[in-house]
Amino acid sequence: MPLGRNAVNNDVVEFARLGQNVSLTFLVPLRNRATFDKVMATVQGGNSFDPAEVARTIGSLFDDALGVEFGAEGSAVLYITTAFFPNQCIGPRTDKRHERYTDAERQDYAQRVIDWARTMGADEITVQQHPATDQDVVGKPGEHPYRIRLWWD
């Protein structure tokens, strides 16, 4: 049975907890804010990654994302994917628009994520473009931001 929008997916929480203990590389999708908050309350910090502060400060960046993933690539990593349409966002929408976000709106969202990640002490901030390019853009949104990688070393 599917979980409700605000229900914690304890399987995901346990996967993230175990993942940090047994693997240097894993990734798990966080499909709602309740699960995100519980994962951040459960996982270990390290280096400059402070999961409690990440959960406390992410605010609407989580709700406005198409997707958020947490894991490890040697140390903590978050991937935040930009939405193309308002109805793709994780959180509840008050914006009833049906038209696609403009490139400028998606760049603005990516810049807000980048600015927040810097205050969270992320050591690497890269942005995959859509359509994909040979190299990700480092530390800025680029023309067509898609998936933002935040990594703490």
Backbone torsions as a table, in degrees:
resi	resn	phi	psi	omega
1	MET	NA	132.4	-179.6
2	PRO	-67.0	149.0	177.4
3	LEU	-80.9	152.0	174.8
4	GLY	-70.9	166.1	-176.6
5	ARG	-55.5	-33.9	-175.7
6	ASN	-106.1	7.5	-178.6
7	ALA	-84.3	139.6	177.0
8	VAL	-76.2	130.1	173.4
9	ASN	-89.1	96.0	-175.4
10	ASN	-66.0	-25.6	175.8
11	ASP	-63.9	-40.3	178.2
12	VAL	-67.0	-42.9	179.1
13	VAL	-59.4	-46.7	-179.3
14	GLU	-66.5	-38.0	177.5
15	PHE	-60.4	-45.5	179.6
16	ALA	-64.0	-42.3	179.8
17	ARG	-62.3	-49.4	179.3
18	LEU	-66.6	-39.0	-179.8
19	GLY	-54.8	-44.3	179.5
20	GLN	-65.1	-27.1	-177.4
21	ASN	-86.6	-22.4	-172.6
22	VAL	-122.6	-7.2	-174.6
23	SER	-143.9	145.2	173.1
24	LEU	-88.8	-10.1	-178.0
25	THR	-139.7	114.6	172.7
26	PHE	-160.3	162.4	179.3
27	LEU	-149.9	135.3	-179.4
28	VAL	-136.1	132.9	177.9
29	PRO	-74.9	141.9	177.9
30	LEU	-114.5	101.2	-167.5
31	ARG	-88.6	-7.9	174.5
32	ASN	-151.0	163.9	-174.4
33	ARG	-66.5	-35.9	-179.7
34	ALA	-62.1	-41.9	178.4
35	THR	-68.8	-41.8	176.9
36	PHE	-56.3	-50.1	-178.5
37	ASP	-60.4	-42.2	-179.1
38	LYS	-67.6	-39.5	176.2
39	VAL	-62.0	-45.8	-179.4
40	MET	-64.7	-30.0	177.7
41	ALA	-76.8	-18.3	-173.9
42	THR	-99.9	-36.1	-173.9
43	VAL	-78.1	163.3	-179.6
44	GLN	-87.0	145.5	170.5
45	GLY	-83.8	-179.9	177.3
46	GLY	167.7	154.7	-173.3
47	ASN	54.0	-126.6	177.8
48	SER	-102.2	10.6	178.8
49	PHE	-81.0	118.8	179.2
50	ASP	-120.2	94.7	-173.9
51	PRO	-60.0	-34.2	178.6
52	ALA	-64.5	-42.1	179.3
53	GLU	-69.6	-36.7	176.0
54	VAL	-59.3	-48.5	-179.7
55	ALA	-64.7	-39.5	-177.2
56	ARG	-67.4	-31.1	-170.2
57	THR	-109.2	-8.4	-174.6
58	ILE	-65.4	-31.1	174.1
59	GLY	50.9	-135.9	-175.5
60	SER	-70.4	-12.4	177.5
61	LEU	-59.6	-35.7	177.1
62	PHE	-66.7	-52.7	-177.1
63	ASP	-60.4	-34.1	-176.0
64	ASP	-84.7	-1.7	-179.4
65	ALA	-84.0	153.3	169.3
66	LEU	-75.0	-36.2	179.6
67	GLY	-159.6	152.1	175.0
68	VAL	-134.1	133.1	177.9
69	GLU	-129.0	143.3	176.3
70	PHE	-120.8	146.6	175.3
71	GLY	-176.6	-154.4	179.1
72	ALA	-137.5	141.6	169.3
73	GLU	-133.6	69.3	-170.8
74	GLY	87.0	-43.2	172.4
75	SER	-146.2	-177.0	-170.8
76	ALA	-57.5	140.8	177.6
77	VAL	-142.5	142.0	171.2
78	LEU	-123.5	138.1	170.6
79	TYR	-115.8	129.3	178.1
80	ILE	-122.9	122.3	-176.2
81	THR	-103.0	131.2	-179.3
82	THR	-77.8	141.2	178.1
83	ALA	-80.7	152.5	174.0
84	PHE	-96.2	-28.9	-179.0
85	PHE	-132.6	150.0	179.4
86	PRO	-56.3	-36.2	-177.0
87	ASN	-74.3	-2.8	176.6
88	GLN	-89.1	-11.6	-175.3
89	CYS	-67.0	148.5	-179.6
90	ILE	-63.5	-44.7	-172.9
91	GLY	-82.2	172.0	177.4
92	PRO	-65.0	144.2	-175.9
93	ARG	-109.9	130.3	169.2
94	THR	-97.3	-20.4	178.2
95	ASP	-78.5	112.8	-176.5
96	LYS	-93.6	11.2	178.0
97	ARG	-59.8	149.8	176.9
98	HIS	-116.2	-9.3	-179.4
99	GLU	-79.4	155.8	-178.4
100	ARG	-62.2	144.3	171.7
101	TYR	-62.0	144.8	176.4
102	THR	-76.2	163.0	174.9
103	ASP	-57.5	-39.7	-179.7
104	ALA	-63.7	-39.9	178.4
105	GLU	-65.7	-41.1	179.9
106	ARG	-69.3	-36.9	176.0
107	GLN	-65.1	-40.3	178.6
108	ASP	-63.0	-44.1	178.1
109	TYR	-61.2	-47.9	-180.0
110	ALA	-59.6	-39.3	179.2
111	GLN	-65.0	-39.0	177.6
112	ARG	-63.4	-40.2	176.9
113	VAL	-63.3	-44.8	-179.6
114	ILE	-61.4	-45.9	179.5
115	ASP	-61.2	-43.8	178.4
116	TRP	-63.2	-44.5	-179.1
117	ALA	-60.1	-37.0	177.4
118	ARG	-64.2	-40.7	178.7
119	THR	-69.0	-22.7	177.5
120	MET	-85.9	-0.4	176.3
121	GLY	78.8	21.2	177.4
122	ALA	-59.9	134.0	-178.1
123	ASP	-83.5	-30.3	177.4
124	GLU	-131.5	133.6	176.3
125	ILE	-132.1	111.9	179.4
126	THR	-127.7	150.6	-176.5
127	VAL	-126.7	115.2	173.0
128	GLN	-74.5	140.3	-179.5
129	GLN	-97.9	161.4	174.7
130	HIS	-130.5	121.5	0.2
131	PRO	-66.7	158.1	-175.2
132	ALA	-58.3	143.1	175.3
133	THR	-115.9	171.3	-179.1
134	ASP	-64.4	-31.4	-177.9
135	GLN	-133.0	142.1	175.0
136	ASP	-74.0	156.4	176.5
137	VAL	-86.3	137.1	-176.0
138	VAL	-103.2	123.0	170.3
139	GLY	72.7	6.7	176.3
140	LYS	-150.4	163.7	-173.3
141	PRO	-67.5	-33.7	-170.9
142	GLY	78.1	-177.4	-175.7
143	GLU	-77.1	-35.5	-174.8
144	HIS	-134.4	69.1	-175.5
145	PRO	-63.7	140.6	179.9
146	TYR	-129.1	-65.6	-174.8
147	ARG	-123.7	120.3	-175.1
148	ILE	-101.7	125.1	-179.4
149	ARG	-104.2	124.3	177.5
150	LEU	-117.7	121.5	-174.5
151	TRP	-130.2	133.8	179.0
152	TRP	-109.6	124.5	178.9
153	ASP	-113.3	NA	NA
